[in-house]
Amino acid sequence: MEDTKFTSPTSFSETEDLDQEVQELLSSLPKGKGWFGADLCQCQGFWCQTNFLRNVICSQRFFQSHDQDIILASFPKSGTTWLKALIFSIVNRSRYTSSNTPLLTSSPHKLVSFLELDLFDKKELPIDLISTTRTPSTSPRLFATHIPYSSLPESIKKSNCRIVYICRNPFDVVVSWFHFLTQHKHAEKLDEEHFESFFKGEVAGGPFWDHVLGFWKESLERPHKVSFLMYDDMKEDIVTHLKRLAEFIGYPFSTEEETQGVIREIATLCSLKSLKDLEVNKSGNYLPDHANNSFFRKGKVGEGVNYLSSSTKQRLENVMQEKLSGSGLTFKMS
C-alpha cells in the first residue's frame, strides 16, 4: 500500500490536530483482526494495533533522537525484556553493582521505556524527548520499540544513535506470544492455526518477515549503526555476545573487568531465572493488561516445533525459507 507520510511539528497544539488526523486516517486504513479479536489496522506496510497507532505516529512526528541514544528494537516476544536488562546493566555498571542495581526494584520495562507504548502514550509531550538539545546528565538515553525499521522516526535513522535488534526463531515467537496473551485464559489452547496466521503476517507488528528483514538489511549496509543479535546464539554463548554488544554501544569491557568476572556477573543477574525470582517481577503490572510476571516464562530455544505435526512444520519451514530467500538470514531448526 502507499506509504503514509507525516510532517514535522511546529507547535504543541499539533497534538490535538494529530488526534483528529489519526481518527480520520483510521477510517481509511485496511482493518483486520489479530489473535483473540485484537483490532488491527494496516499502516505504512505493517499491521498495528489500532489503540497504538496514535502513539506510533506521535513518536514519528515529535521524537528527536540524539547521537548518544541507544535504541533497542525487536519484534514482540523476541527477548526484549532480557535485552533491556542486559543493556541497562552494561551501560550503568560503573554506577551500580549487582547488589544495588535498580533491576532489583524496577521492571526492565520501567528502566528502558518503549517509545510507542510508554513515552508517547500521553496527551502532553515529554519536553526532553522532543528537544534537539542533548542533556549530558541523561546521556546515553535508552529506548525500546517494536516499530519496523521503515517506520521508525526519521530522527533515529538520520542521527548517529545505535540500534540493537534482537531476533528470535519465529516458531518460538509464536509460543511465547500465545502464552503471554493467554496467561490467565486457561481454556485457550495453542494450535496450528496460530502458527498459520502468524506466518501469514496477520499479527500486530507483522508481517514478521518484513520486520526482521528491515533491520537485517540495515545491519549489513550500516553495521556501525545497527547490530543484529540472534536470540538463540545469545542463549548459547552469552559472554561472547555481551562483549560484542558492549563494544557496539560504546561501553566495552576492560581486560580487568573480564578477569574479575564482570561479564559473567551481568549475564547471571539478567538471566531469566534471576529476573523471574525477583519480587518486583512477581507482582504488579507494567501495562494495565499485562502483569510483570507475564514477561518471564521459559525462554526456551526450539520449543515451537513441538506444537506442530511433521507435515505442518515442514510446510511452514518452506514458507520461512521462501520469505528469507536471498537475504542471507537463516534460523536454526531443532
C-alpha positions in Angstrom: 0.0 0.0 0.0 1.1 3.6 -0.4 3.3 4.8 2.4 1.7 7.3 4.8 3.9 10.3 5.5 3.7 12.9 8.2 5.1 16.4 8.5 7.3 17.7 11.3 5.8 19.5 14.3 5.6 23.3 14.5 3.8 23.6 17.9 2.5 21.6 20.9 -1.1 22.4 19.8 -0.4 20.0 16.9 -1.1 17.1 19.3 -4.8 18.0 19.2 -4.7 18.2 15.4 -2.9 14.8 15.4 -5.6 13.1 17.3 -8.1 14.3 14.7 -5.8 13.3 11.9 -5.4 9.8 13.3 -9.1 9.3 13.6 -9.6 10.3 10.0 -6.7 8.1 8.9 -8.1 5.1 10.8 -11.3 5.3 8.9 -9.4 4.9 5.6 -7.0 2.1 6.6 -7.5 -1.6 5.9 -8.7 -3.3 9.1 -8.0 -6.8 10.4 -8.3 -9.0 13.5 -5.4 -10.3 15.4 -5.3 -13.1 17.9 -8.2 -13.2 20.3 -10.0 -10.4 18.4 -7.4 -7.7 18.7 -8.3 -4.7 16.4 -5.6 -4.1 13.8 -5.1 -1.6 11.0 -2.6 -1.7 8.2 -0.5 1.4 8.1 2.9 2.1 6.4 3.1 -1.5 5.4 2.6 -3.2 8.7 -0.2 -4.3 11.0 -0.6 -2.0 14.0 -3.0 -2.4 17.0 -5.4 0.5 16.4 -5.1 1.7 20.0 -1.4 2.3 19.5 -1.5 3.9 16.1 -1.7 7.4 17.5 1.4 6.7 19.7 3.4 5.4 16.7 2.6 8.5 14.6 3.2 10.8 17.5 6.7 9.3 18.0 7.4 9.6 14.3 6.4 13.3 14.3 7.9 14.5 17.5 10.7 12.3 18.8 14.2 13.8 18.4 17.0 11.3 18.6 20.4 12.2 19.9 23.7 10.7 18.6 24.3 9.1 22.0 20.9 7.4 22.2 20.7 3.6 22.2 17.6 2.1 20.7 16.6 -1.5 21.5 14.4 -2.8 18.7 12.6 -6.1 18.3 9.5 -7.9 17.1 7.3 -8.7 20.1 8.3 -11.7 22.3 11.8 -12.0 20.9 13.8 -11.4 24.0 13.1 -7.7 24.6 12.9 -7.9 28.4 16.2 -9.8 28.6 17.9 -7.3 26.2 16.6 -4.3 28.2 18.1 -5.7 31.4 21.4 -6.6 29.7 22.0 -3.2 28.0 20.9 -1.3 31.1 23.4 -3.2 33.2 26.2 -2.8 30.7 25.7 1.0 30.4 25.3 1.6 34.1 27.9 -0.9 35.5 30.1 2.0 36.8 27.1 3.3 38.8 25.6 0.1 40.2 26.6 -3.3 41.3 24.5 -6.5 41.4 23.6 -5.6 45.0 22.2 -2.1 44.4 21.1 -2.1 40.7 17.6 -0.7 40.0 16.8 -4.0 38.4 16.2 -5.3 41.9 13.4 -2.9 42.5 12.1 -2.0 39.0 10.9 -4.0 36.0 13.3 -3.8 33.0 10.4 -2.2 31.1 10.4 0.7 33.6 14.1 1.3 33.2 14.0 1.2 29.4 10.7 2.6 28.1 9.0 1.9 24.8 8.6 4.9 22.6 5.1 3.9 21.3 3.8 2.1 24.4 5.0 4.4 27.1 6.6 7.7 26.2 4.2 8.9 23.5 1.1 7.4 25.1 0.3 10.7 26.7 -1.5 13.9 25.8 1.4 16.1 27.0 4.6 15.7 25.0 7.7 15.0 27.1 9.9 18.0 26.7 13.2 16.1 26.8 12.2 13.7 24.0 11.3 16.4 21.5 14.2 18.7 22.2 17.3 18.7 19.9 19.5 19.8 22.8 21.3 17.0 24.5 21.4 16.8 28.3 24.8 15.4 29.4 23.4 14.1 32.7 20.9 11.8 30.9 23.3 10.5 28.2 23.0 7.9 26.9 19.3 7.6 26.8 17.9 4.1 26.4 14.7 3.4 24.5 12.9 0.4 23.1 10.5 -0.1 20.2 8.6 -2.7 18.2 8.2 -0.3 15.3 9.6 -1.7 12.0 12.7 -0.1 10.7 10.9 1.6 7.7 8.5 3.3 10.1 11.0 4.5 12.8 11.1 8.2 13.5 13.3 9.9 10.9 15.5 11.4 13.6 16.5 7.8 14.6 17.5 6.9 11.1 19.4 10.2 10.5 21.2 10.5 13.8 24.3 8.6 14.8 22.4 6.7 17.5 23.0 3.0 17.8 20.2 0.4 17.2 20.4 -3.0 18.7 17.9 -5.5 17.2 17.2 -8.9 18.8 15.7 -11.6 16.6 14.2 -14.9 17.6 13.1 -18.0 15.7 9.5 -17.4 14.6 8.3 -20.8 15.8 9.4 -19.9 19.3 8.0 -16.3 19.0 4.5 -17.9 18.3 4.7 -19.9 21.5 6.0 -17.1 23.7 3.4 -14.6 22.3 0.5 -17.0 22.7 1.3 -17.8 26.4 1.9 -14.1 27.0 -1.6 -13.2 25.8 -3.3 -16.2 27.5 -1.6 -16.3 30.8 -4.9 -16.2 32.7 -7.1 -17.8 30.0 -6.7 -21.5 30.8 -9.3 -22.5 28.3 -7.2 -21.3 25.3 -5.0 -23.8 23.6 -2.1 -23.2 21.2 -2.8 -24.9 17.9 -1.5 -25.0 14.3 -3.9 -22.2 13.3 -2.0 -19.7 15.4 1.2 -20.6 13.6 -0.6 -20.4 10.2 -1.9 -16.8 10.9 1.5 -15.7 12.3 3.4 -17.0 9.2 0.9 -15.1 7.0 1.7 -11.9 8.9 -1.7 -11.4 10.4 -0.4 -10.2 13.8 0.5 -6.8 15.4 3.8 -5.6 14.1 3.6 -8.1 11.2 4.5 -9.4 8.8 7.3 -10.9 10.9 9.4 -11.3 7.8 9.3 -7.7 6.8 10.1 -6.7 10.4 13.2 -8.8 10.8 14.5 -8.2 7.2 14.2 -4.5 7.6 16.7 -4.4 10.4 18.8 -7.3 9.0 19.4 -5.4 5.7 20.3 -2.2 7.6 22.8 -4.2 9.8 24.5 -5.4 6.6 24.6 -2.0 5.0 25.4 0.0 8.1 26.9 -2.3 10.7 28.2 0.7 12.6 24.5 1.8 13.1 22.6 -1.4 13.5 23.6 -4.5 15.4 21.6 -7.7 14.7 21.5 -10.2 17.5 20.1 -13.7 17.3 18.3 -14.8 20.5 19.4 -18.5 20.0 23.1 -17.6 19.6 23.0 -15.4 22.7 21.5 -18.2 24.8 24.3 -20.5 23.5 27.2 -18.2 24.3 26.1 -15.1 26.3 29.6 -14.0 27.4 30.9 -13.6 23.8 27.8 -11.8 22.7 27.8 -9.5 25.7 31.4 -8.5 24.9 30.4 -7.7 21.3 27.3 -5.8 22.4 29.2 -3.7 24.9 31.7 -2.7 22.2 29.0 -1.9 19.7 27.2 0.5 22.1 30.4 2.2 23.1 30.8 0.6 26.6 33.5 -2.1 26.0 34.6 -4.3 28.9 38.2 -3.8 30.0 40.6 -6.7 30.4 40.5 -6.2 34.1 36.7 -6.4 34.1 36.8 -9.6 32.1 39.3 -11.1 34.6 37.1 -10.0 37.6 34.1 -11.8 36.0 32.0 -8.7 35.4 30.6 -10.0 32.2 29.5 -13.3 33.8 28.1 -11.3 36.7 25.9 -9.3 34.4 24.8 -12.4 32.5 23.8 -14.1 35.7 22.0 -11.0 37.1 20.0 -10.6 33.9 19.2 -14.3 33.3 15.6 -15.3 33.1 15.8 -17.3 36.3 17.3 -14.4 38.2 14.9 -11.8 36.9 11.9 -14.1 37.4 12.8 -14.7 41.1 12.9 -11.0 41.9 9.9 -9.9 44.0 9.4 -6.8 41.8 8.8 -9.1 38.8 6.4 -11.4 40.7 3.7 -8.8 41.3 2.4 -5.5 39.9 1.7 -4.5 36.3 3.7 -3.0 33.5 0.7 -2.2 31.4 -2.9 -2.4 32.6 -3.5 -5.7 30.8 -0.1 -7.3 31.5 1.3 -8.3 34.9 5.0 -8.1 35.4 5.3 -11.8 35.8 3.8 -12.4 32.3 7.2 -11.2 30.8 9.1 -14.1 32.4 8.1 -17.5 31.2 10.6 -20.2 30.0 12.7 -18.5 27.3 13.5 -21.9 25.8 15.0 -22.4 22.3 13.3 -24.8 19.9 10.0 -25.1 21.8 7.8 -24.1 18.9 8.2 -27.1 16.7 6.8 -29.3 19.4 3.3 -28.0 18.7 3.3 -29.0 15.1 2.8 -32.1 13.1 5.8 -33.0 10.9 3.9 -32.1 7.7 2.9 -28.6 9.0 6.4 -28.0 10.4 7.9 -28.8 7.0 5.4 -26.6 5.2 6.0 -23.6 7.4 9.7 -24.1 7.2 9.3 -23.9 3.4 7.3 -20.6 3.8 10.1 -19.3 6.0 12.8 -20.2 3.5 10.8 -18.6 0.7 10.3 -15.3 2.7 14.0 -15.1 3.6 15.3 -16.3 0.3 18.4 -14.4 -0.9 18.7 -12.4 2.3 21.4 -14.5 3.9 19.3 -14.6 7.1 18.6 -18.1 8.4 17.2 -19.7 11.6 18.5 -22.8 13.3 15.9 -25.5 13.4 15.9 -28.3 16.0 
